[in-house]
Amino acid sequence: MTFPQTRLRRLRKSGVLRDLVRETELSASDLVYPMFVEHGPDHRTPIASMPGIDRLSISNAVQEAGEAQALGINAVLLFGIPADKDEQGSGAWDDEGIVQLATRAIKEAYPEIAVICDLCLCEYTSHGHCGIVNSDGYVDNDATLELLARTATSQARAGADVIAPSDMMDGRIGVIRSELDREGFSDLALIAYSAKFASAFYGPFRDAAGSTPAFGDRRAYQMDPANAAEAVREALLDVEEGADVVMVKPALPYLDVIRRVKDATGVPVAAYNVSGEYAMIKAAAAAGYLDERTAVLEALTGIRRAGADIVISYHSKDVAKWLQ
């Protein structure tokens, strides 16, 4: 017996019509390119667990930002690797800190590209946790909020277009929003890492940033991977406190969460295609198990299809080239 083809199947057989009926689009303008910036003279330090990604001196970060902009990528996300660390992470709010210096340099060279500054203390603390650790070995949520607000205003003074708090402390969006407004930065947008899960997929990032906790783990303040309803509640709280965009991190294991957060909040949603997701595809492609280009485009299209308006990915530059 012969069954009739569906209309969409017939349309897909025509290359032009296939594009016209596609439900989800992926473009360079949807992407944010994350970069690791460190002190020192002109250099690039390869990150072994993230092939193709380097730690960058400021001059090379400026060059990368320019290349991203030329490819149609409108924003970069900066992570800083300080020369020195201490228990409070004081390098995070130093006006001459690595992220602040890189932000100024990028905005001077490429004023049209948006610079998003990640806001967390884990890269700057000697213990690798995201806040002040008390005598019991736990992060003191309320004591940390003051330092996060101080860091936000320092990043704002450096010229950041967007600040992205990734610490997962309770109440931090409200405190940071209030501090920025008080300091005259009421127009500065906040992307809240609202649903940041305690994930195994952060391993390569921690290698790159030198932010592996010296003791314990981050499950006390990052989310249980089993919880989706909690992610929605966290995102709604961040919106109420003043977040302009909410984020789900990681992306691929949490596509259902992206959709639920998008439907519940109605605000723009970012999804972070994290270091472990990047490294898996890179490793599989290097072993000949799959085609890198096809797999990456499928993965990022899936993230968009789930509801993400913004996709943060280490693949961004390659994707932008492929889409051209």
N, C-alpha and C positions, 0 to 999 in steps of 0.2 A: 504494500500500500504506500502511496506517495502522499505526504502531508504538505500542505501549503506553507510556504515560508512566511515568517512574520514580516511586517512592514519594515521594522528596524533592521532585520537581517538583510533584506533586499537593499536597503539604503546603505548599509555598511559595506556592501560589495562595490560601491562607487567611492573612490578615494575622496572626492570633494564632498559628497554628501555625508560620508563617515564623519568628517570634521564638523559639519553643520549640525548633526544630531548628537554630538558628544555632550554629555550632561555635566562633566566636571573638567575645568581647564586648569592647567598648571603653567604659570609664567614666571619669568625672572622677577617681576615686580611683587610676587607673593613671597619671595625668599629673603631671609636674613642670613648673613654670613658671619659666623662667630670666629674670633681671633684671640690668640694668647699673646700677650705683650709682656716683654721683660726688659729690664735695664741692660745697658751695655752698648758697645759700638755696633756698627752695621753688621748684622749677622742673622742667620736662620739656624735654629737647632731642630733637626728632625725629631718627631715624636714617634718612637718605634711602634707603639701600639695603635697609632693612627696614621698609616701610610699616606703621604701627600700633605699632611698638616705639620706645620712647624711652630715652634716658639719664635716670636719675631721681635727684633729690636724695633724701636719706634720708627725709624726710617723705613724699615721693611713693612711695618704695619700701614704706614701711609701709602706705600706702593701697592699693597694688597687692596686697600680701600679704593684706590683709583682704578685698579683693574676690575674690581667688583662693580663699581659705578659704570664703567665703560660697557659692561655686559648687561646692564639694565637692572642690577640689584640696587635697591634704594636704601639699604640699611646694613650696618655692621654692628655686631655685639662684641664688646670688649671684656676680656678677663685679664686681670693683672697678676703678674708674678713678681712680688717685691724682692728686693735684694736682701732684706732682713725681715724676720718675723718675731712677734712677741705674743704674750698671753692675751692681750686685748686686741691685737690686730690693728695697731695704730697706723700702719701704712695705708689702710683703707681710706682714712679721712685726711691724709696728708695732702695739702694743696699742691705739693710737688711730687706726689705719688705717681706710680707708673701709669695708672689708668687716666689720671688727670693730665699728665704730660702728653700721653698718646691722643687723648681727646682733643686737646688744643692743636696738636700738630695736624691731625686729620682734618679738623674743621677749617684750619687755615689753608690747607692745600685743596680741599674738596668741600666747600661750604654747603653744597647741595645734598651731600649724602647724610643720612640720619645716623648719628652715633648713639647707640644704646649702651649704657653702662650697666653691667651686671653689678648688683649690690648685695654683697655677702661678705662675711669676715673669714670664711674658711681658708681662702688662699693666703690670708695675712696672719693667721694665728699660728703660734708654734705648736699647738695641740691639734690643729686641723678641724676643730669644730666651728660651727657657724655663729658662735656667740661667746659670751663670758661664761666660763665654767666655774661653778661654785665649789665649796669645800667637799660636797658630797659627790662630785664628779659629774653633775648634771648641768646642762646649759640653763643659765638664769635668764628666763624670757624677758622680764621687765628691765633688768639692767642692760640687756643687749639693745633694747629699743632706742635708747639715747644715742648709742654709738652708730646705729644704722641711720638715724636721722642726721647725725653729724656728717656721716659719709655722703648721704644724698645731697646735702647742701654743698659739700666740697665738689662733688661731681657736677652739680649744676653750675657752680661758679666757673668750672673748667670749660663749659660750653656744651654739656650733654644735651641732646634733644629729647631723650627718653631715659628714664631710670627703671631698672628691672630688679626689684627686690626678690632674691631667691632663697632667703634664709629660712622661711616658713615659721617665723616667730608669730605668735598670736598678737593681733592688734597692730602689726607693724605698718600696714598700709595707711591706717588712720593717723598714726604718729608721724610718718614720713610726709603724708599729704599736708598735715597741719604745719609742719616745720617748713616745707617748701613754700607754702602760701605766705607764712610769716616772713620769710626771707625774700619775698618778691618774685618767686618762681611759680606763680599760680598757673601759668600756661604750660608748664612742663608736664608731659604725660607720664603715667606710670603703667608699666606692664607687670602685673603681679604673677609670680610663680605660685598660682593658687592651689593647684593639684600637683604637687611635686612628691612623687612616690619614693619610698626607700628601696631603690632599685639596684639590681646587680649590673645594670647596663651603664653605670657611671665609671666603671673601672678605668678605661683609657683616659677619661677626663682627669681623674685623680692623679694618674701618672703625669699627665701634661702640666697640671697646675700645682703638683706637689701638695695636694690637699687631703690625702688619706688620713683619717683620724688616728692620732697616736694611741688612743685607747677607746674601747667601746665602739659604738656605731651611732647612726643618726636616726634610728627608728623612733626615738622619743619625740622628735619634732617633724620628721618626714612621714608621709602617709603609708599605711598598710596597703600593699598591692591588691589585697582582696576587697577593698572598700571603694565603691563607686558613688553611693549616695553621699558619703562623707565628702567626696570631691566636689559634688554639686553644692553642698552646704558651705564649704570653704570658699568656693568661687563667688557665691552670692554674698558672703560676708565681705569679701574683698571689694566687690562692686559697691556695696553699701558704704564702705570706708573711703571710697574714692578712686578705685582702680579704673583705668580707662580701657585696659585690655587684660584678660585673664589667660593664664597659660596652663597647659597640661604637659607634664614631663615625666617619663619619656612619652614618645608618640605611638610607635607601632604596637606595643602590647596593650595600649589603652585607647584604641580607636572608639570603643563604645563610650568611654568617659568623655572624649572630645565631643561626641554627638550629644551626650546628655548635658554637658556643661553649656554647649552652644544653645540648645533648646531652652535651657532653664534661665540663662542670663540675658540673652538677646544682645550682648555686647560682642565686639570683636574677640576672637579666640586665637591664641598662638599655640602652636604645638612644637615641642623641641624634639627633633630627630637626633637623639643623643649619640655620644661617642661610641658606645657599645653597638648601637644599631649600625653606625657607619663602619666600624671595624669588622663586623660580621660580614657585610656585603663585600668589603675590600678583601677579606681573607678568602671568602668563597670564590670570588672572581679570580684571585691570584692562583687558586688551586684548580681553576678550570671547571668549577662546579656550576657556574651560571654566568650569564652575560651581564657585566656590571652596568652598562648603560640601560639596558632594558629593565633590570631589577630595580635600579635606583628610581627611574621614572615611574615605574609601577608603584613603588613604595610611597613616594612623595605624592603621587596622584591619589593614592588611597587615603593619605592623611588629609588632603584637601577635601576629598569626597566625604570624609567623616564629619567635616564641619569646620576645619581650621581655616581661618582667613590668612594667617601668617604661618609660614613654615621656617623654623630655624634649623639649618642643616649645614654640616661640614661639606656636603656634596654641592653646595649652592653654586660655586663657580663652574664646576663641570656641568651641572644641569643647565645653567644659563647658556653655556656654549652649545650644548646639545640642542636646546630649544631654538637656537638661531638657525 
